[in-house]
Amino acid sequence: EAQVTQNPRYLITVTGKKLTVTCSQNMNHEYMSWYRQDPGLGLRQIYYSMNVEVTDKGDVPEGYKVSRKEKRNFPLILESPSPNQTSLYFCASSLFLNTEAFFGQGTRLTVV
Amino acid sequence: GIQVEQSPPDLILQEGANSTLRCNFSDSVNNLQWFHQNPWGQLINLFYIPSGTKQNGRLSATTVATERYSLLYISSSQTTDSGVYFCAVSQMRNAGNMLTFGGGTRLMVKP
């Protein structure tokens, strides 16, 4: 089944403890992206990648890192999480920019 | 950047009723998608519809790109249709930004 898979689905962590949210797609898509969703602010893009080893900042990149060493994987790294990074996170992929995008199931992160 | 506005922001329906959700965007787009966010938070693809009309069961969508709007029709609504409906667009010249989302329409269908 064609899909975007994120893990974990739920995570509660403490301030400053490094964490990684994994994202994997099995559709051979070139383009991948991370979003966060917050009440009243909607969905905002954090980082994106147009291909392997090519990543760039979105609208809200502060406090996050990404890497794209393989086409299928695009992990989101929080080196030192803070409470303002408590949010619902989505990974998405599309064949190319401006083609249909598919989203993962979401990761609900709480930083205390 | 491009602005995406959805209306109405909230909608309450009785089961079996029909509804129309609207998405207006401020500039030309190359991609337009409709999503349903279910009560568990998952974003479900409904339509990829940069122009024209598509139907999928009780749902259909129409995008009039020249007039910068899209409509999502829900017929014979069911309680499982509850959730938030998002319209999202992208532009070829806005390299990098996969999708810009509207604010959503929160739908509640009562039994």
Boltz contact constraints between the chains, C-beta under 6 A:
constraints:
  - contact:
      token1: [A, 33]
      token2: [B, 98]
      max_distance: 6.0
  - contact:
      token1: [A, 42]
      token2: [B, 101]
      max_distance: 6.0
  - contact:
      token1: [A, 42]
      token2: [B, 103]
      max_distance: 6.0
  - contact:
      token1: [A, 43]
      token2: [B, 101]
      max_distance: 6.0
  - contact:
      token1: [A, 48]
      token2: [B, 96]
      max_distance: 6.0
  - contact:
      token1: [A, 56]
      token2: [B, 96]
      max_distance: 6.0
  - contact:
      token1: [A, 88]
      token2: [B, 41]
      max_distance: 6.0
  - contact:
      token1: [A, 98]
      token2: [B, 30]
      max_distance: 6.0
  - contact:
      token1: [A, 98]
      token2: [B, 31]
      max_distance: 6.0
  - contact:
      token1: [A, 98]
      token2: [B, 90]
      max_distance: 6.0
  - contact:
      token1: [A, 98]
      token2: [B, 92]
      max_distance: 6.0
  - contact:
      token1: [A, 100]
      token2: [B, 48]
      max_distance: 6.0
  - contact:
      token1: [A, 101]
      token2: [B, 98]
      max_distance: 6.0
  - contact:
      token1: [A, 101]
      token2: [B, 99]
      max_distance: 6.0
  - contact:
      token1: [A, 103]
      token2: [B, 43]
      max_distance: 6.0
  - contact:
      token1: [A, 105]
      token2: [B, 42]
      max_distance: 6.0
  - contact:
      token1: [A, 106]
      token2: [B, 41]
      max_distance: 6.0
